[in-house]
Amino acid sequence: MSENYTVPTMAEMAAKNEAPEILFWVGCAGSFDDRYKKVTRAFVKILNTVGIKFAVLGPEESCTGDPARRAGNEFLFQMQAMSNITVLNGYNIKKIVTACPHCFNTIKNEYPELGGNYEMIHHSTFLQQLINEGRIKMKEGGTFKGKKITYHDSCYLGRANGVYEAPRKVLESLDADLVEMKRSRSKGLCCGGGGAQMWKEPEKGNKDINVERTEDALQTGATTVAVACPFCMTMMSDGVKNKEKENKVQVKDLAELIAESQGL
């Protein structure tokens, strides 16, 4: 991938009295997790290539408060949420795109009660729109022609918000062979990330949930496990390593797969 890309901040844009088409909400994982930073870069390169006028908050963006609320710290959640809403409303933001289903769910469904009303779009839906509009031109017989890809549904994208088709349409546009796991869509199995297994050792049991889910993925015979969430990325990657299959099976985000197919 070439490393030429630009990421304007809202502060820089506001100083020039300009407004972006979309605000790209990067999220904690997209900012700090070394693996997920690659997804952020891939998505930014796509935005640059198709000429979308976007901006990020940069140092003005803080955690949405999702982990705090899920862990039961309502006070911290409201503090973090109000801080973000103040910044977003200060810039008169209307449309936000994020690659993180947890950020997506929190800002879309939980910020309105605190005065934060925005059009929230997950990057899978946004990528599908760009492909449909012909702004991302997919070529038949590309990099992924005939390769088996399976898609793991993120709980916060699928069951919580009903986004099932967009990620699959993006994968189908790659001209790949999309193979479904037995448990998928509304009957998909959580990778464990949404249940806070990201931050702690699992409870005693027969098997870790991410290993169980990875077994579902490996049974399809796919060489790529496509994900659309930073938590799923970590949990599924760890599962693949647990099975010692990291040389044969890759875990990739939708944005990375599209960027690869475009040679970005």
C-alpha positions, -999 to 999 in steps of 0.1 A, spaced: 0 0 0 12 35 -8 15 57 22 3 89 6 -29 101 23 -42 131 40 -63 134 71 -77 169 78 -90 177 113 -123 195 120 -103 223 137 -83 229 105 -114 228 84 -134 251 107 -104 276 106 -109 278 68 -147 281 72 -152 248 55 -175 218 63 -169 182 55 -193 158 38 -187 134 66 -170 132 99 -149 101 102 -152 89 138 -119 69 143 -126 54 178 -101 42 204 -91 10 186 -87 28 153 -65 54 170 -44 32 194 -45 -5 185 -16 -13 161 -36 -38 142 -67 -17 138 -47 14 128 -42 -4 95 -80 -4 90 -81 33 97 -54 39 71 -71 17 45 -104 35 50 -88 69 48 -70 59 15 -104 49 1 -119 82 11 -89 101 -4 -91 81 -37 -128 86 -43 -126 123 -33 -148 123 -3 -144 156 17 -140 143 53 -124 153 86 -116 137 119 -118 153 153 -82 142 161 -72 151 197 -108 165 203 -123 130 199 -125 109 231 -140 75 239 -178 73 233 -183 59 268 -195 25 255 -172 4 276 -180 25 307 -217 21 303 -215 -17 295 -193 -21 327 -220 -3 347 -203 31 352 -232 53 341 -216 85 355 -184 81 335 -205 73 304 -225 105 307 -194 125 312 -176 111 282 -208 113 260 -215 150 270 -179 159 263 -182 145 227 -216 159 221 -204 194 230 -176 191 205 -197 176 177 -225 202 182 -199 229 184 -188 220 148 -225 215 137 -217 179 127 -246 162 109 -232 130 93 -207 106 110 -191 74 96 -172 50 118 -156 16 114 -165 5 150 -200 -10 156 -197 -1 193 -191 36 186 -218 33 159 -244 19 182 -236 43 211 -237 75 191 -267 64 170 -289 50 198 -277 64 231 -264 100 223 -299 113 212 -312 112 248 -283 135 258 -288 160 229 -266 144 203 -285 137 171 -265 127 140 -269 106 109 -247 76 118 -234 53 91 -212 22 96 -183 20 72 -197 -12 57 -228 6 46 -208 36 34 -185 14 13 -215 -3 -2 -230 31 -11 -197 41 -28 -196 8 -48 -233 12 -58 -226 48 -70 -197 36 -90 -173 58 -71 -154 26 -61 -149 7 -93 -147 -30 -87 -131 -51 -114 -141 -87 -122 -114 -113 -117 -96 -91 -92 -73 -101 -63 -99 -121 -46 -114 -140 -76 -125 -174 -65 -110 -171 -30 -132 -183 -2 -142 -156 23 -165 -160 53 -180 -130 71 -184 -128 109 -214 -107 120 -206 -82 147 -233 -83 174 -236 -45 176 -239 -42 138 -261 -72 132 -285 -81 160 -284 -46 176 -288 -26 145 -300 -49 117 -270 -43 94 -266 -77 77 -267 -70 39 -242 -42 35 -210 -61 46 -220 -91 24 -227 -69 -6 -192 -54 -2 -177 -88 -1 -197 -100 -31 -184 -71 -51 -148 -85 -46 -158 -113 -70 -149 -137 -41 -167 -169 -31 -186 -158 0 -193 -189 22 -215 -185 52 -209 -200 87 -237 -223 100 -244 -196 126 -247 -163 108 -269 -132 106 -295 -130 134 -283 -164 146 -246 -155 145 -224 -162 175 -207 -135 195 -169 -135 193 -168 -125 230 -156 -89 225 -190 -74 232 -191 -94 265 -159 -76 277 -137 -106 271 -114 -82 254 -102 -69 287 -100 -99 310 -92 -135 312 -123 -157 305 -143 -174 332 -136 -211 338 -153 -233 312 -147 -259 286 -137 -235 258 -132 -198 251 -160 -183 231 -137 -168 204 -121 -203 199 -157 -217 194 -164 -189 169 -131 -194 151 -139 -231 147 -172 -221 129 -151 -199 105 -125 -226 98 -152 -252 91 -162 -231 60 -128 -237 44 -123 -200 39 -88 -185 37 -101 -151 48 -123 -143 78 -139 -108 71 -148 -87 100 -162 -52 104 -154 -44 141 -121 -39 160 -133 -62 189 -141 -90 164 -107 -84 147 -89 -90 180 -110 -120 192 -110 -138 158 -73 -132 152 -65 -146 187 -88 -176 178 -69 -183 146 -36 -181 165 -50 -205 191 -56 -230 162 -21 -223 148 -37 -214 115 -23 -178 111 -2 -188 81 -32 -201 62 -61 -180 74 -62 -142 75 -85 -120 95 -92 -88 76 -116 -58 78 -138 -49 49 -120 -17 43 -86 -35 40 -101 -60 15 -115 -31 -7 -82 -11 -4 -63 -43 -14 -86 -49 -44 -80 -13 -55 -42 -16 -51 -41 12 -24 
